[in-house]
Each structure stands twice: as structure tokens, then as C-alpha cells.
Amino acid sequence: MRAVLRTVDRVLLGLVGLVLLALGGAVLAVGLGASPPTWWLHDGPHDVLLGEAERTRWRDAGWWWPVVIAALAVLLLLALWWLVAVVRRRRLAEVLVDTGDGEGAVLRGRALEGVLTQEAGRLDGVERAKVRLTGRRHAPSTRIRLLLAPHVDPGTALHELTTGALAHARDSAHLAALPAEVRLHGVRHRPERVG
């Protein structure tokens, strides 16, 4: 399903890009003095895209502006829906696990994220952990954010994370590798007045 959605995204983006490139290139060519075909929207470099008659034709019709605004609103909502759908798919939904019998199994991505988050959150000095799986089903990777207490050495926390939580996840899912992008942040406390 994800492969189909990815293909549809690429095809739609390609078509929209080609149409915009062709229209923009044609308008630029006519503006620079190229002779347009007979069916083209305007006749030469000094012609306007919408003449006064075309702009004012529907001014007195009561239905015109509500229809234009509704169509533009629908286009905007579709574009926003598409953008949200593309952004939300960055999270890996499932991971393929080699079971050793030649068949394989599928592990839910959120389950692996949850286990990694819990194990990383139990490390000494980690106030909060957030894990997100990215990559592909057969080659997942992780993005981890750790909020560290002020007394924690970042190198030690990173070493414990890689030898602990990440190694356990990699071994339990029988993955050859589990690359990780780790961002470490320190807890900031508000200064308090001592009276």
C-alpha cells in the first residue's frame, strides 16, 4: 500500500511539475518574442493574459464569486491533505524480521518504537526519550531524542544507548544494522532566587 501511495505521489508531482514547466516556459518564450501557436492564450509579448472583457464578464452574476471561492477552497484543502499525507508517511509502519526459516515476519513499527523509547528512558540520567523509526521495511533506521539531566555525561549516555537499547532492538529483530541519529539535549532549569 505504501509503495502504491509513493508511486502516486511521484506521478502526481511529476505531472504537476511538467504542466507548470510547460506553461511557464511557453509564457516566457512568448514574452521574449517567439511567435505563439494559433490556439495559445495570448498573441504576443504585449498581450495580457486576461483582458478587461474577460475579467469583467461575470461581475454581475451572483453565483460567480461564490463558485470561484469554493473551488479555490477545495483546491487548498486538497493540497493541505496531500501535504499532511506526505509528511505523516515519514514514520516507518512496519519492519521485516528474518525468522531464520526463510519466511520472515512483520513487526509493527510503533511497537519497536515503544520498546526503544522505554528502554532508552530507563537509562541513568535520561529524563525523557523520544524514538521514531524511519527508512525502509528491510533497512530501518532510528531518530532518537534524549533529554539528559545536567549531571549526565553525553558520551556515557550515548555509549549506554548504543550498547543497550539499540543493540537489543537490532538483535531481537535480527537486523544486520540499525543506524541511529541521536540528538542529546540538556534539561534547562529556571533560575531561582535564594532569599
C-alpha positions in Angstrom: 0.0 0.0 0.0 2.8 2.4 0.9 4.6 1.7 -2.4 1.4 2.5 -4.3 1.0 5.8 -2.4 4.6 6.6 -3.0 4.2 5.9 -6.7 1.0 8.0 -6.9 2.8 10.9 -5.1 5.7 10.8 -7.6 3.5 10.6 -10.6 1.3 13.5 -9.5 4.3 15.6 -8.5 5.8 14.9 -11.9 2.7 15.8 -13.8 2.1 19.0 -11.9 5.8 19.9 -12.4 5.6 19.2 -16.2 2.5 21.2 -16.6 3.8 24.2 -14.7 7.2 24.0 -16.5 5.5 23.8 -19.9 3.1 26.7 -19.2 5.8 28.8 -17.6 8.2 28.1 -20.5 5.6 28.9 -23.1 4.7 32.2 -21.4 8.3 33.1 -21.1 9.0 32.2 -24.8 6.1 34.4 -26.0 7.1 37.2 -23.7 10.6 37.1 -25.2 9.2 37.4 -28.7 8.6 33.9 -30.0 5.5 33.5 -32.2 2.8 31.5 -30.4 0.6 28.9 -32.0 -2.9 29.9 -33.0 -4.5 28.2 -30.1 -2.4 29.9 -27.5 -3.9 32.2 -24.8 -2.3 35.4 -26.0 -0.9 36.7 -29.2 2.4 38.3 -28.4 4.7 39.9 -25.9 2.4 42.9 -25.3 -0.8 40.9 -24.9 -2.2 40.4 -21.4 -3.3 37.0 -20.1 -6.8 38.2 -19.1 -8.2 41.2 -20.9 -10.7 43.6 -19.5 -13.7 41.9 -21.1 -12.7 38.5 -19.7 -12.1 39.9 -16.2 -15.5 41.7 -16.0 -17.6 39.2 -17.9 -19.1 37.6 -14.8 -19.1 40.6 -12.5 -22.9 40.9 -12.3 -23.6 37.2 -12.0 -24.3 36.4 -8.3 -23.1 32.9 -8.5 -19.7 33.6 -10.0 -17.6 34.6 -6.9 -19.0 32.0 -4.5 -18.2 29.3 -7.1 -14.6 30.7 -7.6 -14.0 30.9 -3.8 -15.4 27.4 -3.2 -13.3 25.9 -6.0 -10.2 27.6 -4.6 -11.0 26.5 -1.1 -11.4 22.9 -2.3 -8.0 23.1 -4.1 -6.4 24.5 -1.0 -7.9 21.7 1.2 -6.7 19.0 -1.3 -3.2 20.5 -1.3 -3.1 20.6 2.5 -4.4 17.0 2.7 -1.7 15.9 0.3 1.0 17.7 2.3 -0.1 16.1 5.6 -0.3 12.7 4.0 3.2 13.0 2.6 4.6 14.3 5.9 2.9 11.6 8.1 4.3 8.8 6.0 7.8 9.5 7.1 7.3 7.2 10.1 8.0 3.6 9.3 4.9 1.5 9.8 6.5 -2.0 9.9 9.8 -3.8 9.9 10.6 -7.1 8.2 12.1 -9.6 10.6 14.2 -12.6 9.4 12.9 -15.5 11.4 15.6 -17.9 10.1 13.2 -20.3 8.4 13.2 -18.4 5.1 9.7 -17.0 5.7 10.1 -13.8 7.7 7.7 -11.9 9.8 6.4 -8.3 10.1 7.0 -6.2 13.3 4.9 -3.2 13.8 7.0 0.0 13.8 5.2 1.6 16.7 5.8 -1.5 18.9 9.6 -1.3 18.2 9.5 2.5 18.8 7.7 1.9 22.1 10.2 -0.6 23.3 13.1 1.6 22.3 11.6 4.6 24.0 11.0 2.7 27.2 14.5 1.2 27.3 16.2 4.5 26.4 14.1 6.3 29.1 15.3 3.9 31.7 19.0 4.8 31.1 20.7 6.6 34.0 20.2 10.4 33.8 17.7 10.3 30.9 14.7 12.5 31.7 12.8 11.8 28.5 13.3 9.8 25.4 11.6 10.0 22.0 12.2 7.5 19.2 11.0 7.5 15.6 11.6 4.8 13.1 12.5 5.9 9.5 14.0 4.2 6.5 12.6 1.2 4.7 11.0 -2.0 5.9 14.1 -4.1 5.2 16.6 -1.4 6.3 15.1 0.6 9.2 16.9 3.5 10.9 16.0 5.5 14.0 15.9 9.1 15.1 16.3 9.4 18.9 16.0 12.4 21.1 17.2 12.2 24.6 16.7 14.8 27.3 19.5 14.5 29.7 19.8 15.5 33.4 22.5 18.2 34.0 24.9 15.8 35.7 25.0 13.2 32.9 28.0 12.9 30.6 26.6 12.9 27.0 29.3 10.4 25.8 28.4 8.0 28.5 24.7 8.3 27.7 25.3 7.7 24.0 27.5 4.7 24.7 24.9 3.1 27.0 22.2 3.8 24.4 24.1 2.2 21.6 25.3 -0.8 23.6 22.0 -1.2 25.4 18.7 -0.3 23.8 19.8 -0.1 20.2 21.8 -3.3 20.4 18.9 -5.1 22.0 16.5 -3.9 19.3 18.9 -4.8 16.5 19.4 -8.3 17.9 15.8 -9.1 18.7 14.6 -8.0 15.2 17.6 -9.9 13.6 18.6 -6.8 11.7 22.1 -6.5 10.1 22.3 -2.9 11.2 20.1 -0.3 12.9 21.6 3.1 12.2 20.6 5.9 14.6 20.6 9.7 14.5 20.8 10.7 18.2 20.1 14.2 19.4 21.1 14.9 23.0 19.6 17.9 24.9 20.2 19.0 28.4 17.5 19.9 30.9 17.2 23.6 31.5 16.1 24.6 34.9 14.8 28.1 35.7 17.0 30.1 37.9 15.5 30.5 41.4 16.2 33.4 43.8 17.7 32.4 47.0 16.5 34.8 49.7 
